Amino acid sequence: MIPDYLVSREDAKGSAADNNAISSWKDGTWTVVVIRPLGLANDDDKLLKEGGVYNVGFATHDDNITTRGHQVSFVKTLGIGAKADIQAVKLP
């Protein structure tokens, strides 16, 4: 197992290049903002539209332990201009 790794957008292509995330750690809590444009056209993209509600799930991985730490969420709904568990916010 490699003790650490670096994820870089520099060589990202296709769908991987369309997504971005910003994270911060404060007072024992991670906050992650996921940024993704609407109307993407890659073959493996899920088309997201204003007014849509989509099922999403999240996973966290802690590779800094001797046994792989992996936590998975229950399914949540993501709303883009629609009522859901998580409300997407349009960035300027």
DABEL-V443978 format. One line per field, one symbol per residue. burial: + if it has 24 or more other C-alpha atoms within 12 Angstrom, else -. Layout:
burial = ???
This chain:
burial = -----------------------------------++----------------+-----------------------+-+-------+----
